[in-house]
Amino acid sequence: MILERVIQTANLTKEYGGFRAVDRLNCSVRSERITGFLGRNGAGKSSTIKMLLGMIRPTSGSGTVLGLRIDDAKESIEIRRRVAYVGEDKGLYGYMTVAQLVRFTRSFYTDWQPDVEKKLLAEYRLPPDRKVKALSKGMRTKLALLLALSRRPELLILDEPTEGLDPVSIEELLQTLVRAPMNGTTVFFSSHQLSEVERIADDILLIDRGVAVLDMPLEQIRENYRRISLGFTTAAPRLEALRGIETMRSDNRQVTILASSNADAIAQYARERGAVSVDVAPISLREIFLETVQERNRQDQQKHWEREDALV
Amino acid sequence: MLWYKSWRETRTTVLLGMAAMAMACVAICYYQQTMRDHADHPMTYAHYIWKSVYSSIGRDLFLILAVILGSGGLLQEKANGTSGFTLTLPVSRRGIVFSRALMGYCGVIAIAAVPVLVLPLASYWQGQMYPMEQTLRFALLWIGVGTVFYGFTFLLAHHIEGDYISVLVAIPSLMIYGVLLNLPWLARFRMLDIFDLINGDEMPFFDEARHVLTGPMPWFALVAIVLTSLAFVEIASRSVQRREF
């Protein structure tokens, strides 16, 4: 049976002392697709991935990976058997040689593909007899990728997979990831390289301060998200928060709106309110990311100042 | 294959430790005449071996190696940045801890076993005789006491992060234990004195005149010590299962 959702979380929360790294996260990752997992540093991406893999326990909420509960010790082992993972730090045993580490890792998995292993060893030019500690950062990343990609996992989780790779290797990796869903593998990867994400991802999950702020297919984002720039002859009037308006910034006679849908209606409304120039333009994932995160920052800053004022 | 990983992590300590122990035993036998000639009091060969190997250099080297073997594990991996890889293998944390612990015990046994063969052979080479029956008995004492040194450090290593911090904490802790044994109410329990138990000093199973082990071995004490060591490992395992990485 093929699961429609390979990852599902419900109010998944992780607290470290008083700090809430993941805050009631509700998300789902569709099977046999590539999902880009985005967020700033410290947004909660790695904590989420660690919870999914059973490395840390959720403070509250629940989650499943491949239908298995992440907070159950036995089911967590089964998750790790069926999921391939490349961590952010790519920490591998320095005292082993490349060949020894490959042999060691291979022994844990029944879905290992020796032909893929050989192909990647040659492609990545990894010297089998060299100790892992003697490899460069880029080569270590390639080795970590080889250990994950030499299998045919149901789910491939990658945390910053292209970090430290040269442009050729990045291209090869992206091509490999694009092909993965054809073999039945779902890819869930985090990256700060938004252009890469935009190139290969089918779905986008954006989190900020542990909260999912965007969970949508990339195609839908491209279709629906628009930047609407409005020009007024006098000071811009106060505009209603219509459906679809995600952020709105006003600078005297100029208003810039980020709309997640309903762009035509918003433009029409602006014209009715006296806008003399209305420009509706597609927007890149990078801009959406920045707008969304910065707007949340602004809102938080505002709340902070209001609290400070109230105290004074 | 977790065994392989544990072996690779302990291999250097075990092999270097075995080599150092063998060299120490050979050197002690080689210089036996000189050392005995310069001794304050006349000394039999058995006395010299006991004093040099089982009551000082050999014993101290063995206990230090047992403590070093006990360091390491998942917390040290965390400090080295490899715990993420280990913990995403499809194995339980208990499996990871126990494979490491068992490999460490094997290392302790291997180092303790070195004098069993080396001492009789090196003695024979020097025209002396030191029976293997004695080296086997001392090896049993070393293994028993060595496991508790190992287990204690293993426990510390699974609570304190950082390379070899557990060793630095274990050694003074065990020294404090040694001092506490002088308290009158503890001194009554002779078998608690693992520092004397390991070489038989003033123990009922040790012939003080001939400096050889005689009579039945202290099996009850040895089993109790090994069980204590296993309890340390079990506590370490539970601690790791609760810990977040």
HADDOCK unambig.tbl for C-alpha pairs under 7 A between the chains (distance, minus, plus):
assign (segid A and resid 53 and name CA) (segid B and resid 88 and name CA) 6.79 0.50 0.50
assign (segid A and resid 55 and name CA) (segid B and resid 87 and name CA) 6.62 0.50 0.50
assign (segid A and resid 55 and name CA) (segid B and resid 244 and name CA) 6.36 0.50 0.50
assign (segid A and resid 55 and name CA) (segid B and resid 245 and name CA) 5.86 0.50 0.50
assign (segid A and resid 56 and name CA) (segid B and resid 244 and name CA) 4.84 0.50 0.50
assign (segid A and resid 56 and name CA) (segid B and resid 245 and name CA) 6.18 0.50 0.50
assign (segid A and resid 77 and name CA) (segid B and resid 90 and name CA) 4.89 0.50 0.50
assign (segid A and resid 77 and name CA) (segid B and resid 91 and name CA) 5.93 0.50 0.50
assign (segid A and resid 77 and name CA) (segid B and resid 92 and name CA) 6.65 0.50 0.50
assign (segid A and resid 78 and name CA) (segid B and resid 90 and name CA) 6.67 0.50 0.50
assign (segid A and resid 80 and name CA) (segid B and resid 88 and name CA) 5.94 0.50 0.50
assign (segid A and resid 80 and name CA) (segid B and resid 89 and name CA) 6.24 0.50 0.50
assign (segid A and resid 80 and name CA) (segid B and resid 90 and name CA) 4.91 0.50 0.50
assign (segid A and resid 81 and name CA) (segid B and resid 90 and name CA) 4.86 0.50 0.50
assign (segid A and resid 87 and name CA) (segid B and resid 84 and name CA) 6.95 0.50 0.50
assign (segid A and resid 91 and name CA) (segid B and resid 81 and name CA) 5.13 0.50 0.50
assign (segid A and resid 91 and name CA) (segid B and resid 82 and name CA) 4.46 0.50 0.50
assign (segid A and resid 91 and name CA) (segid B and resid 85 and name CA) 6.48 0.50 0.50
assign (segid A and resid 92 and name CA) (segid B and resid 82 and name CA) 5.40 0.50 0.50
assign (segid A and resid 92 and name CA) (segid B and resid 85 and name CA) 6.46 0.50 0.50
assign (segid A and resid 93 and name CA) (segid B and resid 82 and name CA) 6.40 0.50 0.50
assign (segid A and resid 104 and name CA) (segid B and resid 1 and name CA) 6.22 0.50 0.50
assign (segid A and resid 107 and name CA) (segid B and resid 1 and name CA) 6.63 0.50 0.50
assign (segid A and resid 108 and name CA) (segid B and resid 90 and name CA) 6.88 0.50 0.50
